[in-house]
């Protein structure tokens, strides 16, 4: 298996943009940064919220079924 090319970070403390406007005027995100952002953000936020909101009720139901509550 070949090792994938991983580009070096484009920004350092010395080259960091002072604000968001300068960042995007300087070219914005690279393709690698966009791919990483897409991997780290959820594709279905409403579904994730519903699961998180329902979790305490599911846990309580399981505890009641097992007699721990």
MOPAC internal coordinates of N, CA, C and O (Angstrom, degrees):
PM7 1SCF
backbone

  N    0.0000 0     0.00 0     0.00 0    0    0    0
  C    1.4493 1     0.00 0     0.00 0    1    0    0
  C    1.5235 1   108.72 1     0.00 0    2    1    0
  O    1.2310 1   120.84 1   -50.57 1    3    2    1
  N    1.2793 1   116.01 1   129.43 1    3    2    1
  C    1.4605 1   121.08 1  -179.00 1    5    3    2
  C    1.5310 1   109.99 1   -79.64 1    6    5    3
  O    1.2310 1   121.52 1   -31.57 1    7    6    5
  N    1.2811 1   114.69 1   148.43 1    7    6    5
  C    1.4539 1   120.19 1   177.18 1    9    7    6
  C    1.5211 1   108.94 1   -77.88 1   10    9    7
  O    1.2310 1   120.97 1   -47.32 1   11   10    9
  N    1.3201 1   115.76 1   132.68 1   11   10    9
  C    1.4578 1   120.54 1   179.55 1   13   11   10
  C    1.5204 1   110.31 1   -76.16 1   14   13   11
  O    1.2310 1   121.21 1   -35.43 1   15   14   13
  N    1.3010 1   115.29 1   144.57 1   15   14   13
  C    1.4560 1   120.80 1   177.90 1   17   15   14
  C    1.5187 1   109.23 1   -73.32 1   18   17   15
  O    1.2310 1   120.60 1   -53.18 1   19   18   17
  N    1.3033 1   116.46 1   126.82 1   19   18   17
  C    1.4574 1   121.89 1   176.94 1   21   19   18
  C    1.5237 1   107.98 1  -117.94 1   22   21   19
  O    1.2310 1   120.18 1   -69.73 1   23   22   21
  N    1.3248 1   117.26 1   110.27 1   23   22   21
  C    1.4597 1   118.59 1  -178.51 1   25   23   22
  C    1.5227 1   111.76 1   -66.05 1   26   25   23
  O    1.2310 1   121.50 1   -32.27 1   27   26   25
  N    1.3012 1   114.73 1   147.73 1   27   26   25
  C    1.4620 1   120.05 1   177.87 1   29   27   26
  C    1.5185 1   109.08 1   -67.59 1   30   29   27
  O    1.2310 1   120.12 1   -29.97 1   31   30   29
  N    1.3192 1   117.37 1   150.03 1   31   30   29
  C    1.4623 1   119.43 1   177.91 1   33   31   30
  C    1.5293 1   110.67 1   -54.66 1   34   33   31
  O    1.2310 1   121.40 1   -44.76 1   35   34   33
  N    1.3138 1   114.93 1   135.24 1   35   34   33
  C    1.4514 1   119.88 1  -175.94 1   37   35   34
  C    1.5297 1   111.73 1   -80.02 1   38   37   35
  O    1.2310 1   120.97 1   153.33 1   39   38   37
  N    1.3091 1   115.75 1   -26.67 1   39   38   37
  C    1.4573 1   119.13 1  -175.44 1   41   39   38
  C    1.5236 1   111.30 1  -113.38 1   42   41   39
  O    1.2310 1   120.87 1   -40.24 1   43   42   41
  N    1.2827 1   115.94 1   139.76 1   43   42   41
  C    1.4484 1   122.54 1   173.14 1   45   43   42
  C    1.5224 1   106.95 1  -126.27 1   46   45   43
  O    1.2310 1   120.68 1     0.51 1   47   46   45
  N    1.2954 1   116.30 1  -179.49 1   47   46   45
  C    1.4720 1   119.71 1   179.04 1   49   47   46
  C    1.5247 1   110.55 1   -59.80 1   50   49   47
  O    1.2310 1   120.33 1   144.15 1   51   50   49
  N    1.3137 1   116.98 1   -35.85 1   51   50   49
  C    1.4640 1   120.51 1  -178.16 1   53   51   50
  C    1.5314 1   112.19 1   -73.63 1   54   53   51
  O    1.2310 1   120.13 1   149.30 1   55   54   53
  N    1.3336 1   117.36 1   -30.70 1   55   54   53
  C    1.4663 1   119.62 1  -176.89 1   57   55   54
  C    1.5276 1   112.72 1  -102.84 1   58   57   55
  O    1.2310 1   120.50 1  -174.76 1   59   58   57
  N    1.3204 1   116.65 1     5.24 1   59   58   57
  C    1.4659 1   120.85 1  -177.62 1   61   59   58
  C    1.5213 1   110.57 1   -62.63 1   62   61   59
  O    1.2310 1   120.88 1   -43.99 1   63   62   61
  N    1.3368 1   115.93 1   136.01 1   63   62   61
  C    1.4650 1   119.85 1   177.49 1   65   63   62
  C    1.5178 1   110.13 1   -72.71 1   66   65   63
  O    1.2310 1   120.88 1   -36.36 1   67   66   65
  N    1.3129 1   115.92 1   143.64 1   67   66   65
  C    1.4621 1   120.16 1  -178.10 1   69   67   66
  C    1.5248 1   111.43 1   -72.16 1   70   69   67
  O    1.2310 1   120.20 1   150.43 1   71   70   69
  N    1.3167 1   117.22 1   -29.57 1   71   70   69
  C    1.4560 1   119.24 1   178.30 1   73   71   70
  C    1.5245 1   109.82 1  -150.38 1   74   73   71
  O    1.2310 1   121.03 1    -4.44 1   75   74   73
  N    1.3191 1   115.63 1   175.56 1   75   74   73
  C    1.4539 1   121.69 1  -174.93 1   77   75   74
  C    1.5291 1   112.30 1   -64.84 1   78   77   75
  O    1.2310 1   119.77 1   143.88 1   79   78   77
  N    1.3015 1   118.05 1   -36.12 1   79   78   77
  C    1.4661 1   121.41 1  -179.21 1   81   79   78
  C    1.5222 1   110.04 1   -63.63 1   82   81   79
  O    1.2310 1   120.14 1   135.01 1   83   82   81
  N    1.3313 1   117.33 1   -44.99 1   83   82   81
  C    1.4637 1   120.54 1   177.39 1   85   83   82
  C    1.5273 1   111.07 1   -62.81 1   86   85   83
  O    1.2310 1   120.41 1   142.56 1   87   86   85
  N    1.3198 1   116.82 1   -37.44 1   87   86   85
  C    1.4607 1   121.48 1  -178.73 1   89   87   86
  C    1.5241 1   110.57 1   -61.33 1   90   89   87
  O    1.2310 1   120.22 1   130.67 1   91   90   89
  N    1.3290 1   117.18 1   -49.33 1   91   90   89
  C    1.4564 1   119.92 1  -177.81 1   93   91   90
  C    1.5249 1   112.22 1   -77.11 1   94   93   91
  O    1.2310 1   119.72 1   153.15 1   95   94   93
  N    1.3182 1   118.14 1   -26.85 1   95   94   93
  C    1.4630 1   120.40 1   175.04 1   97   95   94
  C    1.5256 1   110.19 1   -69.61 1   98   97   95
  O    1.2310 1   120.65 1   154.92 1   99   98   97
  N    1.3344 1   116.36 1   -25.08 1   99   98   97
  C    1.4617 1   121.88 1  -179.67 1  101   99   98
  C    1.5275 1   112.24 1   -86.02 1  102  101   99
  O    1.2310 1   119.82 1  -173.19 1  103  102  101
  N    1.3147 1   117.95 1     6.81 1  103  102  101
  C    1.4601 1   120.67 1   178.11 1  105  103  102
  C    1.5115 1   113.65 1   122.14 1  106  105  103
  O    1.2310 1   119.05 1   165.18 1  107  106  105
  N    1.3018 1   119.41 1   -14.82 1  107  106  105
  C    1.4635 1   121.25 1   178.87 1  109  107  106
  C    1.5066 1   112.85 1    69.38 1  110  109  107
  O    1.2310 1   121.02 1    27.88 1  111  110  109
  N    1.3153 1   115.66 1  -152.12 1  111  110  109
  C    1.4566 1   121.29 1  -177.42 1  113  111  110
  C    1.5237 1   110.88 1   -79.71 1  114  113  111
  O    1.2310 1   121.51 1   -35.61 1  115  114  113
  N    1.3140 1   114.72 1   144.39 1  115  114  113
  C    1.4643 1   119.97 1   173.23 1  117  115  114
  C    1.5267 1   108.25 1   -78.06 1  118  117  115
  O    1.2310 1   120.17 1   -10.54 1  119  118  117
  N    1.3124 1   117.29 1   169.46 1  119  118  117
  C    1.4621 1   120.58 1   177.66 1  121  119  118
  C    1.5248 1   111.24 1   -60.53 1  122  121  119
  O    1.2310 1   120.18 1   141.52 1  123  122  121
  N    1.3175 1   117.25 1   -38.48 1  123  122  121
  C    1.4603 1   120.99 1   178.75 1  125  123  122
  C    1.5275 1   110.62 1   -64.56 1  126  125  123
  O    1.2310 1   120.38 1   138.80 1  127  126  125
  N    1.3318 1   116.88 1   -41.20 1  127  126  125
  C    1.4631 1   120.18 1   178.11 1  129  127  126
  C    1.5236 1   110.84 1   -65.86 1  130  129  127
  O    1.2310 1   119.99 1   140.82 1  131  130  129
  N    1.3301 1   117.63 1   -39.18 1  131  130  129
  C    1.4646 1   120.83 1   178.32 1  133  131  130
  C    1.5222 1   111.19 1   -65.04 1  134  133  131
  O    1.2310 1   119.91 1   139.86 1  135  134  133
  N    1.3290 1   117.78 1   -40.14 1  135  134  133
  C    1.4596 1   120.73 1   177.91 1  137  135  134
  C    1.5222 1   111.15 1   -64.97 1  138  137  135
  O    1.2310 1   120.54 1   138.58 1  139  138  137
  N    1.3292 1   116.58 1   -41.42 1  139  138  137
  C    1.4585 1   120.26 1   178.57 1  141  139  138
  C    1.5254 1   110.62 1   -65.03 1  142  141  139
  O    1.2310 1   120.11 1   139.34 1  143  142  141
  N    1.3226 1   117.39 1   -40.66 1  143  142  141
  C    1.4560 1   121.69 1   178.05 1  145  143  142
  C    1.5328 1   110.32 1   -62.49 1  146  145  143
  O    1.2310 1   120.37 1   137.96 1  147  146  145
  N    1.3259 1   116.89 1   -42.04 1  147  146  145
  C    1.4613 1   120.74 1   179.43 1  149  147  146
  C    1.5262 1   111.24 1   -64.73 1  150  149  147
  O    1.2310 1   120.07 1   143.54 1  151  150  149
  N    1.3423 1   117.48 1   -36.46 1  151  150  149
  C    1.4647 1   120.30 1   178.50 1  153  151  150
  C    1.5180 1   111.65 1   -69.68 1  154  153  151
  O    1.2310 1   120.14 1   146.61 1  155  154  153
  N    1.3119 1   117.34 1   -33.39 1  155  154  153
  C    1.4661 1   120.51 1  -174.14 1  157  155  154
  C    1.5230 1   114.12 1   -89.49 1  158  157  155
  O    1.2310 1   120.09 1   170.27 1  159  158  157
  N    1.3132 1   117.43 1    -9.73 1  159  158  157
  C    1.4556 1   119.40 1   178.82 1  161  159  158
  C    1.5152 1   109.21 1  -104.25 1  162  161  159
  O    1.2310 1   121.03 1   -29.64 1  163  162  161
  N    1.2972 1   115.63 1   150.36 1  163  162  161
  C    1.4536 1   120.37 1  -176.58 1  165  163  162
  C    1.5256 1   111.28 1   -76.66 1  166  165  163
  O    1.2310 1   120.98 1   -31.75 1  167  166  165
  N    1.3063 1   115.73 1   148.25 1  167  166  165
  C    1.4619 1   120.94 1   179.86 1  169  167  166
  C    1.5277 1   111.10 1   -90.47 1  170  169  167
  O    1.2310 1   120.39 1   156.78 1  171  170  169
  N    1.3405 1   116.86 1   -23.22 1  171  170  169
  C    1.4574 1   121.28 1  -177.75 1  173  171  170
  C    1.5290 1   109.41 1  -133.84 1  174  173  171
  O    1.2310 1   120.01 1  -100.87 1  175  174  173
  N    1.3314 1   117.59 1    79.13 1  175  174  173
  C    1.4697 1   119.42 1  -175.38 1  177  175  174
  C    1.5231 1   113.98 1   -63.35 1  178  177  175
  O    1.2310 1   119.47 1   145.36 1  179  178  177
  N    1.3331 1   118.62 1   -34.64 1  179  178  177
  C    1.4579 1   120.16 1  -179.71 1  181  179  178
  C    1.5222 1   111.38 1   -66.72 1  182  181  179
  O    1.2310 1   120.51 1   139.82 1  183  182  181
  N    1.3239 1   116.62 1   -40.18 1  183  182  181
  C    1.4599 1   120.72 1   177.57 1  185  183  182
  C    1.5288 1   110.49 1   -64.36 1  186  185  183
  O    1.2310 1   120.31 1   136.60 1  187  186  185
  N    1.3189 1   117.01 1   -43.40 1  187  186  185
  C    1.4709 1   120.70 1   178.71 1  189  187  186
  C    1.5253 1   110.73 1   -62.38 1  190  189  187
  O    1.2310 1   120.51 1   138.64 1  191  190  189
  N    1.3200 1   116.62 1   -41.36 1  191  190  189
  C    1.4647 1   120.07 1   178.06 1  193  191  190
  C    1.5227 1   110.64 1   -63.45 1  194  193  191
  O    1.2310 1   120.08 1   137.18 1  195  194  193
  N    1.3284 1   117.45 1   -42.82 1  195  194  193
  C    1.4615 1   120.91 1  -179.93 1  197  195  194
  C    1.5301 1   111.16 1   -62.47 1  198  197  195
  O    1.2310 1   120.49 1   139.12 1  199  198  197
  N    1.3180 1   116.67 1   -40.88 1  199  198  197
  C    1.4702 1   120.06 1   178.77 1  201  199  198
  C    1.5272 1   110.70 1   -64.80 1  202  201  199
  O    1.2310 1   120.82 1   135.36 1  203  202  201
  N    1.3281 1   116.05 1   -44.64 1  203  202  201
  C    1.4691 1   119.00 1   178.72 1  205  203  202
  C    1.5194 1   111.86 1   -64.65 1  206  205  203
  O    1.2310 1   120.02 1   142.29 1  207  206  205
  N    1.3304 1   117.57 1   -37.71 1  207  206  205
  C    1.4641 1   120.95 1  -179.75 1  209  207  206
  C    1.5282 1   111.27 1   -70.09 1  210  209  207
  O    1.2310 1   120.11 1   147.87 1  211  210  209
  N    1.3294 1   117.39 1   -32.13 1  211  210  209
  C    1.4625 1   120.97 1  -177.74 1  213  211  210
  C    1.5271 1   112.89 1   -84.85 1  214  213  211
  O    1.2310 1   119.61 1   162.54 1  215  214  213
  N    1.3053 1   118.35 1   -17.46 1  215  214  213
  C    1.4670 1   121.94 1  -174.49 1  217  215  214
  C    1.5340 1   113.92 1   -54.91 1  218  217  215
  O    1.2310 1   118.51 1   133.42 1  219  218  217
  N    1.3358 1   120.45 1   -46.58 1  219  218  217
  C    1.4710 1   118.75 1   179.81 1  221  219  218
  C    1.5323 1   113.04 1   -61.49 1  222  221  219
  O    1.2310 1   120.24 1   143.56 1  223  222  221
  N    1.3246 1   117.15 1   -36.44 1  223  222  221
  C    1.4608 1   120.33 1   179.69 1  225  223  222
  C    1.5220 1   111.49 1   -69.80 1  226  225  223
  O    1.2310 1   120.48 1   143.05 1  227  226  225
  N    1.3132 1   116.69 1   -36.95 1  227  226  225
  C    1.4629 1   120.90 1   177.47 1  229  227  226
  C    1.5203 1   109.97 1   -66.00 1  230  229  227
  O    1.2310 1   120.48 1   135.35 1  231  230  229
  N    1.3046 1   116.69 1   -44.65 1  231  230  229
  C    1.4681 1   120.78 1   179.32 1  233  231  230
  C    1.5234 1   110.05 1   -62.78 1  234  233  231
  O    1.2310 1   119.98 1   137.26 1  235  234  233
  N    1.3139 1   117.64 1   -42.74 1  235  234  233
  C    1.4632 1   120.25 1   178.42 1  237  235  234
  C    1.5293 1   110.75 1   -62.11 1  238  237  235
  O    1.2310 1   120.22 1   138.02 1  239  238  237
  N    1.3339 1   117.19 1   -41.98 1  239  238  237
  C    1.4651 1   120.60 1   178.50 1  241  239  238
  C    1.5160 1   112.19 1   -62.10 1  242  241  239
  O    1.2310 1   120.38 1   137.75 1  243  242  241
  N    1.3199 1   116.88 1   -42.25 1  243  242  241
  C    1.4665 1   120.77 1   178.14 1  245  243  242
  C    1.5233 1   110.24 1   -64.47 1  246  245  243
  O    1.2310 1   120.45 1   137.92 1  247  246  245
  N    1.3222 1   116.75 1   -42.08 1  247  246  245
  C    1.4695 1   119.93 1   179.22 1  249  247  246
  C    1.5226 1   111.04 1   -63.59 1  250  249  247
  O    1.2310 1   120.12 1   139.96 1  251  250  249
  N    1.3129 1   117.37 1   -40.04 1  251  250  249
  C    1.4741 1   120.35 1   178.77 1  253  251  250
  C    1.5255 1   110.90 1   -67.15 1  254  253  251
  O    1.2310 1   120.60 1   141.05 1  255  254  253
  N    1.3383 1   116.45 1   -38.95 1  255  254  253
  C    1.4687 1   118.77 1   177.81 1  257  255  254
  C    1.5198 1   112.14 1   -64.12 1  258  257  255
  O    1.2310 1   120.49 1   143.75 1  259  258  257
  N    1.3321 1   116.66 1   -36.25 1  259  258  257
  C    1.4578 1   120.75 1  -179.05 1  261  259  258
  C    1.5316 1   112.76 1   -84.86 1  262  261  259
  O    1.2310 1   120.60 1   174.63 1  263  262  261
  N    1.3166 1   116.46 1    -5.37 1  263  262  261
  C    1.4620 1   120.37 1   178.27 1  265  263  262
  C    1.5216 1   113.62 1    80.10 1  266  265  263
  O    1.2310 1   120.07 1  -162.65 1  267  266  265
  N    1.3085 1   117.47 1    17.35 1  267  266  265
  C    1.4624 1   119.92 1  -179.28 1  269  267  266
  C    1.5249 1   111.73 1   -88.58 1  270  269  267
  O    1.2310 1   120.36 1   172.73 1  271  270  269
  N    1.3158 1   116.92 1    -7.27 1  271  270  269
  C    1.4738 1   119.25 1  -176.86 1  273  271  270
  C    1.5065 1   109.40 1  -107.62 1  274  273  271
  O    1.2310 1   120.10 1   180.00 1  275  274  273

